[in-house]
Amino acid sequence: MERHPIAVILFALMFSGMSLTAAEPSVFRLQVDIIDLSGTIHSPGQNERGVPRAFVFLSTTCPIANSYTPELNRLADEFRGRVEVFGVLSEPDVSRQAAQKHFAEFELRIPVLFDSSNLLLKELKPSHVPQVFLLNAEGKIVYKGAIDNAYESIGRRRASVENHYLKSAISSVLADKPVAEPETSPVGCIVPPVDRITKESSITYCRNIAPLIQTRCQNCHRPGQVAPSSLTTFEEAAKHAEMLVEVTQKRIMPPWMPGSNSQHRFVGERWLTDEELNLLRDWVTAGCPKGDEADLPPAPQFAEGWQLGTPDLIVKMPEPFTVPADGPDLLQNFVIPLGTDSDHLVAAVEFHPGNKRVVHHAVLFLDSKGQARKLDDATPEPGYPNFGGPGFLPDGALGGWSVGNTARRLPNDMGRYLKKGSDLVVQVHYHPTGKEEVDQSEIGLYFVKKPVEESLKESAKLVGSIWMANYEMDIPAGDNDYRRSTAYRLPRDSIMVGIVPHMHLLGKSMKVTARLPDKSTEVLIDVPNWNYNWQDEYYFERPFKLPAGTVLIVEATFDNSDQNPSNPSSPPKRVTWGEETDDEMLFCFFLLTADKTEDLIHVIFDNLAHDLKQPRKEISNQP
């Protein structure tokens, strides 16, 4: 019998979300989170707002750097809302507390990133303070050097400023023009060689490790959250220090599967840099020194309630669901009537697990035909079980949620299509904890404010989904490097919004590339170590256009050996394609939009026709 996953057909019909003088400027790629002196977390390598950014290296002791405080305040005020201006302090002998006092006295109003582990210093390599690095919205360094020419040299200040280098560079970038003078020589205090600074700096919890744990771990590892251990104090971090090193070195934590070589950044990247991995390892090797509490950043304040503000629609599972104390993981589907009397574009969905101890992830489907209600009525408990898809052909989907996710709106007023009168079908993955648990999760929906008809008249507002699959899977027992691939050619110009890889427990790796009509290639996502437990939707920070004729190529490997700890069979057995947990799949979903709605619809239905032509043959699991 021909097998085609009901869980996948929905994606055919759904509307879902989601030297500097050289010709090509260098690109800032450092993906780290840094806490400023007020305790706010910033991601210098992430730019969801899409505005230029200026990073100015400062000092508490350099008089020239300190003299630029009024000018930096003026620039920040003049370009407020259009440009972000940051100070950067990378002085290993200055505590956070002392830095706070210093910049408060000078009344500097821009955020000052406390570069406690010299990560920005090593990436940008300033020679002096003050020295500025201006990045455009794409992260390219378009200017570096002096703020202006107020100083001719050390001790020689001009009577009047003739060249406002930074201001001119910002104006050029905002006008989408090249910077006339992309590099100047800074005048100020010399920054010692990075290697010497690093060698002289000792790694402590208060200065180096606490900021790292606060920005990368405490979203989950704090009281009341899903993580099994809290990491909010020195004592807690020291207690779990060796485990921290093991799970980060193996890249099990933080839970982020994509590698670092995608040519397009993802929203909310949690990939630890090698430098951060080394900090944790070296701290533990040194015996977990605590250090000076004057270096501690303020405890982060996490948003409670609805992170995106009050939703336009809040719905909840109709009844509580009881998860047994032990046994296998559960996939339970709950039908929630939405009661909408008009069509909407959904800009964001915020899922609140009712019991964070047992809810692992959730997928949100749409049903306007009452199909899920019939499946629910056929079972006595709240909801109904079904692995893979929801057990029927949905009209669409609204994405999903997994541990550690941050709710975000789709960019540029984009939205997922919600037909009036639809039910929301929430498939929740539960994992028993050793005692009986009860869950009743709720969901907030945020709508695009414009009417659907008006939004559809504008370009690139409606987001649809296509998929690629390989159904010919026959993985021999013991094979630790089974390979499959698939390809699809885009028939129309499309704008890539996001990507969703999917395999089961034998999945080992997946790489997706785009081969453009000019034969050049781009890596869209590379997952070197697949983990079924941490599947996610990955949205690109900057949706980007792929021309008609671009070939999307998905390559995956599978491990059916006894060396795979996720293998559901011991000893391993032959595995073929299927929807059950001990079967296997190769799917990759792509969230797309287009300048013309008709182009998007053409791509969706062309993709469906392409998938229906893919080879499908019955493969028996019987020996």
Rosetta blueprint (number, residue, H / E / L):
1 M L
2 E L
3 R L
4 H L
5 P L
6 I H
7 A H
8 V H
9 I H
10 L H
11 F H
12 A H
13 L H
14 M L
15 F L
16 S L
17 G L
18 M L
19 S L
20 L L
21 T L
22 A L
23 A L
24 E L
25 P L
26 S L
27 V E
28 F L
29 R L
30 L L
31 Q L
32 V L
33 D L
34 I E
35 I E
36 D E
37 L L
38 S L
39 G L
40 T L
41 I E
42 H E
43 S L
44 P L
45 G L
46 Q L
47 N L
48 E L
49 R L
50 G L
51 V L
52 P L
53 R E
54 A E
55 F E
56 V E
57 F E
58 L E
59 S L
60 T L
61 T L
62 C L
63 P H
64 I H
65 A H
66 N H
67 S H
68 Y L
69 T H
70 P H
71 E H
72 L H
73 N H
74 R H
75 L H
76 A H
77 D H
78 E H
79 F L
80 R L
81 G L
82 R L
83 V L
84 E E
85 V E
86 F E
87 G E
88 V E
89 L E
90 S L
91 E L
92 P L
93 D L
94 V L
95 S L
96 R H
97 Q H
98 A H
99 A H
100 Q H
101 K H
102 H H
103 F H
104 A H
105 E H
106 F L
107 E L
108 L L
109 R L
110 I L
111 P L
112 V E
113 L E
114 F E
115 D L
116 S L
117 S L
118 N L
119 L H
120 L H
121 L H
122 K H
123 E H
124 L H
125 K L
126 P L
127 S L
128 H E
129 V E
130 P L
131 Q E
132 V E
133 F E
134 L E
135 L E
136 N L
137 A L
138 E L
139 G L
140 K E
141 I E
142 V E
143 Y E
144 K E
145 G E
146 A L
147 I L
148 D L
149 N L
150 A L
151 Y E
152 E E
153 S E
154 I L
155 G L
156 R E
157 R E
158 R L
159 A L
160 S L
161 V L
162 E L
163 N L
164 H L
165 Y H
166 L H
167 K H
168 S H
169 A H
170 I H
171 S H
172 S H
173 V H
174 L H
175 A L
176 D L
177 K L
178 P L
179 V L
180 A L
181 E L
182 P L
183 E E
184 T L
185 S L
186 P L
187 V L
188 G L
189 C E
190 I E
191 V L
192 P L
193 P L
194 V H
195 D H
196 R H
197 I H
198 T H
199 K H
200 E H
201 S L
202 S L
203 I L
204 T L
205 Y H
206 C H
207 R H
208 N H
209 I H
210 A H
211 P H
212 L H
213 I H
214 Q H
215 T H
216 R H
217 C L
218 Q L
219 N L
220 C L
221 H L
222 R L
223 P L
224 G L
225 Q L
226 V L
227 A L
228 P L
229 S L
230 S L
231 L L
232 T L
233 T L
234 F H
235 E H
236 E H
237 A H
238 A H
239 K H
240 H L
241 A H
242 E H
243 M H
244 L H
245 V H
246 E H
247 V H
248 T H
249 Q H
250 K L
251 R L
252 I L
253 M L
254 P L
255 P L
256 W L
257 M L
258 P L
259 G L
260 S L
261 N L
262 S L
263 Q L
264 H L
265 R L
266 F E
267 V L
268 G L
269 E L
270 R L
271 W L
272 L L
273 T L
274 D H
275 E H
276 E H
277 L H
278 N H
279 L H
280 L H
281 R H
282 D H
283 W H
284 V H
285 T H
286 A L
287 G L
288 C L
289 P L
290 K L
291 G L
292 D L
293 E H
294 A H
295 D H
296 L L
297 P L
298 P L
299 A L
300 P L
301 Q L
302 F L
303 A L
304 E L
305 G L
306 W L
307 Q L
308 L L
309 G L
310 T L
311 P L
312 D L
313 L E
314 I E
315 V E
316 K E
317 M L
318 P L
319 E L
320 P L
321 F E
322 T E
323 V E
324 P L
325 A L
326 D L
327 G L
328 P L
329 D L
330 L E
331 L E
332 Q E
333 N E
334 F E
335 V E
336 I E
337 P E
338 L L
339 G L
340 T L
341 D L
342 S L
343 D L
344 H E
345 L E
346 V E
347 A E
348 A E
349 V E
350 E E
351 F E
352 H E
353 P L
354 G L
355 N L
356 K L
357 R L
358 V L
359 V E
360 H E
361 H E
362 A E
363 V E
364 L E
365 F E
366 L E
367 D E
368 S L
369 K L
370 G L
371 Q H
372 A H
373 R H
374 K H
375 L H
376 D H
377 D H
378 A L
379 T L
380 P L
381 E L
382 P L
383 G L
384 Y E
385 P E
386 N L
387 F L
388 G L
389 G L
390 P L
391 G L
392 F L
393 L L
394 P L
395 D L
396 G E
397 A E
398 L E
399 G E
400 G E
401 W E
402 S E
403 V L
404 G L
405 N L
406 T L
407 A L
408 R L
409 R L
410 L L
411 P H
412 N H
413 D H
414 M L
415 G E
416 R E
417 Y E
418 L E
419 K L
420 K L
421 G L
422 S L
423 D E
424 L E
425 V E
426 V E
427 Q E
428 V E
429 H E
430 Y E
431 H L
432 P L
433 T L
434 G L
435 K L
436 E L
437 E E
438 V E
439 D E
440 Q L
441 S L
442 E E
443 I E
444 G E
445 L E
446 Y E
447 F E
448 V L
449 K L
450 K L
451 P L
452 V H
453 E H
454 E H
455 S H
456 L H
457 K L
458 E L
459 S L
460 A L
461 K L
462 L E
463 V L
464 G E
465 S E
466 I E
467 W E
468 M E
469 A E
470 N L
471 Y L
472 E L
473 M L
474 D E
475 I E
476 P L
477 A L
478 G L
479 D L
480 N L
481 D L
482 Y E
483 R E
484 R E
485 S E
486 T E
487 A E
488 Y E
489 R E
490 L L
491 P L
492 R L
493 D L
494 S E
495 I E
496 M E
497 V E
498 G E
499 I E
500 V E
501 P E
502 H E
503 M E
504 H L
505 L L
506 L L
507 G E
508 K E
509 S E
510 M E
511 K E
512 V E
513 T E
514 A E
515 R E
516 L L
517 P L
518 D L
519 K L
520 S L
521 T E
522 E E
523 V E
524 L E
525 I E
526 D E
527 V E
528 P L
529 N L
530 W L
531 N L
532 Y H
533 N H
534 W H
535 Q L
536 D L
537 E L
538 Y E
539 Y E
540 F E
541 E E
542 R E
543 P E
544 F E
545 K E
546 L E
547 P L
548 A L
549 G L
550 T L
551 V E
552 L E
553 I E
554 V E
555 E E
556 A E
557 T E
558 F E
559 D L
560 N L
561 S L
562 D L
563 Q L
564 N L
565 P L
566 S L
567 N L
568 P L
569 S L
570 S L
571 P L
572 P L
573 K L
574 R L
575 V E
576 T E
577 W E
578 G L
579 E L
580 E L
581 T L
582 D L
583 D L
584 E E
585 M L
586 L E
587 F E
588 C E
589 F E
590 F E
591 L E
592 L E
593 T E
594 A L
595 D L
596 K L
597 T H
598 E H
599 D H
600 L H
601 I H
602 H H
603 V H
604 I H
605 F H
606 D H
607 N H
608 L H
609 A H
610 H H
611 D H
612 L H
613 K L
614 Q L
615 P L
616 R L
617 K L
618 E L
619 I L
620 S L
621 N L
622 Q L
623 P L
